[in-house]
């Protein structure tokens, strides 16, 4: 199971974001986002950092740590 892929999809669904918007908001190339979500590649550490910072989501949560799929934000707005 690809936890990172699943966690990104959970985030997208919770925000009702498209892959395109996710790419635009995070600064991660749309082709890379597509490849991650299709299970064709794993994000690099740099990509994970960009995603975490842009979305305010914990990198540990993105990597699949935690017992549930509740999004772990770095700080509440």
C-alpha positions in Angstrom: 0.0 0.0 0.0 1.3 3.5 -0.9 0.5 5.5 2.2 1.8 8.8 0.8 -0.3 8.5 -2.3 -3.4 7.7 -0.2 -2.7 10.5 2.3 -2.4 13.1 -0.6 -5.7 11.8 -2.0 -7.3 12.2 1.4 -6.1 15.7 1.5 -7.3 16.5 -2.0 -10.7 15.0 -1.2 -11.0 17.0 2.1 -10.3 20.3 0.3 -12.2 19.3 -2.9 -9.0 20.2 -4.8 -8.1 18.9 -8.2 -4.6 17.6 -9.0 -4.0 20.8 -10.9 -4.9 23.0 -8.0 -2.7 20.9 -5.7 0.2 21.4 -8.1 -0.4 25.1 -8.3 -0.7 25.5 -4.5 2.3 23.4 -3.6 4.6 24.3 -6.5 5.1 20.6 -7.4 5.0 19.9 -11.1 1.6 18.6 -12.2 3.3 15.6 -13.9 5.0 14.6 -10.7 1.7 15.0 -8.7 0.0 12.7 -11.3 2.8 10.1 -11.1 2.7 10.1 -7.3 -1.1 9.7 -7.2 -1.0 6.9 -9.9 1.6 5.1 -7.8 4.4 5.4 -10.4 6.8 7.2 -8.1 7.4 8.2 -4.6 7.9 11.9 -3.7 11.4 13.0 -2.8 12.2 14.5 0.6 12.2 17.9 -1.1 8.8 17.3 -2.6 7.4 16.1 0.7 8.7 19.3 2.4 7.1 21.5 -0.3 3.8 19.7 0.1 3.9 19.9 3.9 4.8 23.6 4.0 2.2 24.6 1.3 -0.6 22.6 2.8 0.2 23.0 6.5 0.1 19.2 6.8 2.5 17.2 9.0 5.2 15.4 6.9 4.9 12.4 9.2 1.2 12.2 8.3 2.0 12.4 4.6 4.4 9.4 5.1 1.6 7.4 6.6 2.4 7.7 10.3 -0.6 7.7 12.7 -3.3 5.2 13.1 -6.1 6.9 11.3 -6.6 9.0 8.2 -7.5 12.2 10.1 -5.3 14.9 8.6 -2.6 16.1 11.0 -2.1 19.8 10.4 1.1 21.5 11.6 -1.0 24.2 13.2 -4.6 25.1 13.3 -5.7 28.3 11.4 
